[in-house]
C-alpha cells in the first residue's frame, strides 16, 4: 500500500471522527441522555429493592452492566440517522475510500461519547450499590473492553434500521440477544473479583469479542447500510 493512500485513509478517519464528535457536542442532549439514563437506573435500584448492603452487593454487577447495556442501546438509533437524512451517508458509501475506515471512525466516535462517560461514572455509582472495593478494578476493565463491543454490535442494528422512521423497537429486538455473551462474561468477572478469585479468563474472552467485533463488524455494518439505503 502506498504511503499516500495510508495518509489519505488516516485523514479520512480523523475527519469523520472529529466531525461526528463536533456534531454530537453541538447537540449535548445526545451525549447527556445515555449518561443520565445510566445514573437514574442505578440510583433507582436501591430505592426499589431496599438498602440491604448484602443484597445490593450481590446484584450490583448485573445492575451496572444491564444499565450500561440499556444506556448504549438508547444512543444507537442516532449513529447513522443524521447522515442518512442529509445525504452524507450515501456520499460516503459512493466514495472511493474503503468503507471500513469511516465506519470504524463513526463507531469509535459513538464509543467516546457514550462508553467513556459510563466508564468514568461507574466506580462512583458502584459504591452506592455497596460493590466490594476488590471488584472496582474488574468493573473498570470489563467496561473498558466490553462497551466498545456494545457499540460495534449495536452499529449493525443501527445500520439495518437507519431507513425506518421508528426503528427503535426493532433495533432492540435485533441487538439485545447479541449483547448477552458480553453481559454474562462481564458480570462473571466482577463476581469472581468480589470473591477474590481470578477473572483473567473472562477478560480474555471479552477481549477476544472486542478483537472479533473490531475486525468483522465494519464489513457487516457496510453491507447493512447498503441494504438500508437502496
VOGU-3710 file (C-alpha; in Angstrom, 3 decimals, decimal comma):
1> xxxxxxxxxx> 0,000/0,000/0,000  1,395/3,407/-0,948  2,226/5,922/1,751  -0,108/8,461/0,153  -3,025/6,082/0,438  -2,232/5,390/4,088  -2,154/9,122/4,832  -5,394/9,739/2,979  -7,113/6,904/4,849  -5,851/8,273/8,157
11> xxxxxxxxxx> -7,016/11,768/7,232  -10,455/10,393/6,344  -10,607/8,606/9,686  -9,698/11,808/11,570  -12,141/13,870/9,520  -15,129/11,595/10,145  -14,231/11,125/13,808  -13,825/14,840/14,516  -16,970/15,667/12,511  -19,126/13,234/14,495
21> xxxxxxxxxx> -17,700/14,472/17,795  -18,332/18,115/16,899  -21,904/17,418/15,769  -22,629/15,485/18,962  -21,190/18,223/21,168  -23,462/20,748/19,475  -26,412/18,583/20,497  -25,441/17,946/24,095  -28,654/16,121/24,850  -27,427/13,255/22,667
31> xxxxxxxxxx> -24,369/12,942/24,910  -26,018/13,556/28,278  -29,144/11,423/27,852  -27,400/7,994/27,912  -25,276/9,035/30,902  -28,270/10,393/32,827  -30,228/7,252/31,949  -27,350/5,138/33,312  -27,230/7,139/36,541  -31,009/7,110/37,043
41> xxxxxxxxxx> -31,322/3,334/36,609  -28,559/2,572/39,104  -29,943/5,123/41,560  -33,459/3,677/41,412  -32,450/0,094/42,163  -31,557/0,694/45,836  -34,858/2,549/46,261  -36,854/-0,284/44,735  -35,032/-3,260/46,232  -34,103/-1,782/49,593
51> xxxxxxxxxx> -30,898/-0,580/51,216  -29,758/-4,026/52,410  -25,978/-3,973/51,729  -25,570/-7,704/51,097  -28,450/-7,800/48,625  -27,157/-4,786/46,727  -23,607/-6,124/46,630  -24,842/-9,439/45,237  -26,773/-7,920/42,337  -24,505/-4,905/41,737
61> xxxxxxxxxx> -22,581/-6,420/38,766  -25,796/-7,197/36,943  -27,267/-3,770/37,696  -24,182/-1,949/36,422  -23,933/-3,936/33,237  -27,628/-4,002/32,385  -27,703/-0,241/32,926  -24,659/0,241/30,671  -26,214/-2,001/28,033  -29,503/-0,077/28,009
71> xxxxxxxxxx> -27,742/3,296/28,036  -25,699/2,268/24,990  -28,819/0,992/23,268  -30,545/4,321/23,886  -27,982/6,204/21,798  -27,600/3,774/18,893  -30,540/4,965/16,817  -28,828/8,284/16,057  -25,483/6,846/14,960  -26,237/6,996/11,214
81> xxxxxxxxxx> -29,612/8,764/11,225  -28,453/12,357/10,638  -26,080/11,329/7,854  -28,869/9,346/6,228  -31,279/12,271/6,373  -28,898/14,849/4,860  -27,494/12,518/2,190  -23,966/12,347/3,618  -24,300/8,610/4,184  -24,904/7,887/0,503
91> xxxxxxxxxx> -21,921/10,048/-0,422  -19,719/8,068/1,928  -20,964/4,779/0,502  -20,241/6,001/-3,046  -16,810/7,415/-2,205  -13,707/5,560/-3,440  -12,400/5,159/0,097  -12,765/1,799/1,888  -15,914/1,878/3,954  -14,041/0,139/6,768
101> xxxxxxxxxx> -12,245/3,422/7,557  -15,180/5,770/8,026  -17,426/3,132/9,617  -14,709/2,482/12,177  -14,425/6,217/12,845  -18,180/6,599/13,403  -18,367/3,663/15,804  -15,348/4,885/17,780  -16,932/8,343/17,974  -20,066/6,731/19,400
111> xxxxxxxxxx> -18,000/4,857/21,987  -16,102/8,006/23,007  -19,373/9,864/23,556  -21,250/7,022/25,238  -18,845/4,434/26,594  -16,176/6,630/28,187  -18,648/8,615/30,359  -20,077/5,308/31,605  -16,592/4,020/32,455  -15,783/7,201/34,382
121> xxxxxxxxxx> -19,010/7,309/36,410  -19,375/3,560/37,078  -16,950/3,382/40,069  -18,829/6,165/41,881  -22,186/4,501/41,278  -20,766/1,102/42,237  -20,116/2,494/45,695  -23,825/3,294/46,002  -24,567/-0,370/45,349  -22,106/-1,488/48,055
131> xxxxxxxxxx> -19,939/-3,262/45,485  -16,767/-4,540/47,203  -13,696/-2,430/46,506  -11,953/-5,552/45,203  -14,383/-5,520/42,288  -13,778/-1,926/41,214  -10,795/-2,795/39,026  -12,700/-5,679/37,429  -15,629/-3,346/36,773  -13,297/-0,875/35,085
141> xxxxxxxxxx> -11,680/-3,496/32,849  -14,956/-5,140/31,843  -16,435/-1,771/30,899  -13,271/-0,717/29,070  -13,241/-3,895/26,985  -16,982/-4,506/26,809  -18,503/-1,132/25,952  -16,692/-0,937/22,566  -18,171/-4,355/21,752  -21,616/-2,964/22,535
151> xxxxxxxxxx> -21,010/-0,044/20,167  -19,725/-2,234/17,324  -22,510/-4,799/17,586  -25,128/-2,115/18,101  -23,954/-0,309/14,979  -25,087/-3,296/12,902  -28,635/-2,896/14,174  -28,455/0,881/13,729  -27,376/0,365/10,126  -30,198/-2,104/9,445
161> xxxxxxxxxx> -32,861/0,253/10,810  -31,432/3,580/9,604  -34,132/3,975/6,958  -37,028/3,347/9,327  -38,831/6,256/10,974  -39,458/4,362/14,213  -36,841/1,653/14,257  -36,023/1,777/17,949  -38,087/-1,270/18,910  -36,777/-3,336/16,004
171> xxxxxxxxxx> -33,243/-2,228/16,834  -33,668/-3,505/20,390  -35,024/-6,852/19,211  -32,082/-7,308/16,851  -29,299/-6,243/19,183  -30,257/-7,357/22,698  -29,728/-11,102/22,075  -26,266/-10,351/20,665  -25,318/-8,472/23,840  -25,898/-11,484/26,094
181> xxxxxxxxxx> -22,364/-13,015/25,846  -20,746/-9,725/26,870  -23,205/-9,366/29,754  -22,557/-12,912/31,000  -18,762/-12,756/30,990  -18,585/-9,199/32,337  -20,811/-9,898/35,338  -18,987/-13,191/35,913  -15,646/-11,359/36,057  -16,952/-8,824/38,585
191> xxxxxxxxxx> -18,477/-11,596/40,710  -15,202/-13,530/40,677  -13,281/-10,430/41,737  -15,640/-9,846/44,663  -14,762/-13,327/45,990  -11,060/-12,848/45,425  -10,979/-15,307/42,528  -9,031/-14,795/39,276  -11,046/-13,294/36,454  -8,449/-13,126/33,694
201> xxxxxxxxxx> -10,256/-15,797/31,690  -13,431/-13,734/31,478  -11,461/-10,643/30,475  -9,656/-12,662/27,796  -12,985/-13,754/26,322  -14,318/-10,178/26,336  -11,049/-9,067/24,708  -11,473/-11,740/22,035  -15,016/-10,492/21,420  -13,619/-6,972/21,037
211> xxxxxxxxxx> -10,997/-8,083/18,503  -13,627/-10,009/16,557  -16,014/-7,052/16,603  -13,256/-4,645/15,567  -12,288/-6,714/12,533  -15,614/-8,137/11,362  -18,463/-5,791/12,244  -17,374/-2,863/9,984  -17,995/-5,083/6,952  -21,371/-6,192/8,310
221> xxxxxxxxxx> -22,254/-2,557/9,045  -21,358/-1,521/5,493  -23,491/-4,290/3,998  -26,398/-3,332/6,257  -26,106/0,326/5,255  -26,114/-0,564/1,557  -29,256/-2,647/2,043  -30,983/0,092/4,051  -30,176/2,910/1,632  -31,179/1,090/-1,571
//
